[in-house]
Amino acid sequence: MEQGGDAEGVVIEKAKIAIIEKYLPATMSEADVRALVEKTIATLNITDIQKQKGMLIGSIMKEHGSNIDG
């Protein structure tokens, strides 16, 4: 919209996004997700991420799924 010259439409859409974001759960930062993944790998004693990826992802999503952008 912005490139199309509809500045008013951009303002309206940004306002809508701000309202919607108030009701969404807060997501974790990339650094926090990385730390969580490293901690989970250690906790589950994962030695081969490629082979045990399902167990890793399943554990993380079970505990923190609503706070992580899958």
C-alpha positions in Angstrom: 0.0 0.0 0.0 2.8 2.4 0.9 4.4 2.0 -2.5 1.1 2.5 -4.2 0.6 5.9 -2.6 -2.1 4.9 -0.1 -0.5 6.6 3.0 -3.9 6.7 4.8 -4.4 3.0 4.2 -1.0 2.3 5.7 -1.8 4.3 8.8 -5.1 2.4 9.3 -3.4 -1.0 8.8 -0.6 -0.2 11.2 -3.2 0.9 13.8 -5.1 -2.4 13.3 -1.9 -4.4 13.7 -1.1 -2.5 17.0 -4.5 -3.4 18.4 -4.3 -7.1 17.4 -0.7 -7.5 18.8 -2.1 -6.5 22.2 -4.1 -9.8 22.3 -1.3 -12.0 21.0 1.0 -13.9 23.3 4.5 -12.4 23.5 7.0 -14.2 21.4 10.5 -15.1 22.5 13.5 -13.3 21.0 15.8 -15.3 18.7 18.5 -15.2 21.4 16.1 -16.6 24.0 15.0 -19.4 21.6 18.6 -20.3 20.9 19.4 -20.5 24.6 16.3 -22.7 25.1 17.2 -25.0 22.3 20.8 -25.4 23.7 19.4 -26.1 27.2 16.9 -28.6 25.9 19.6 -30.4 23.8 21.6 -30.8 27.0 18.6 -31.8 29.1 17.5 -34.5 26.7 21.1 -35.6 26.1 20.6 -35.2 22.3 23.7 -36.3 20.5 22.5 -36.3 16.8 20.2 -33.4 16.1 19.3 -34.7 12.6 18.1 -38.0 14.0 16.5 -36.6 17.2 15.1 -33.4 15.8 11.5 -34.6 16.4 12.1 -35.2 20.0 13.8 -31.8 20.4 11.1 -29.8 18.6 8.3 -31.8 20.3 9.7 -31.0 23.7 10.2 -27.3 23.0 6.8 -26.8 21.4 5.1 -28.7 24.2 6.5 -26.4 26.8 6.8 -23.1 25.0 4.8 -23.5 21.8 2.6 -20.4 22.3 5.7 -18.2 22.8 7.8 -19.4 19.9 7.3 -18.7 16.3 7.5 -22.3 14.9 
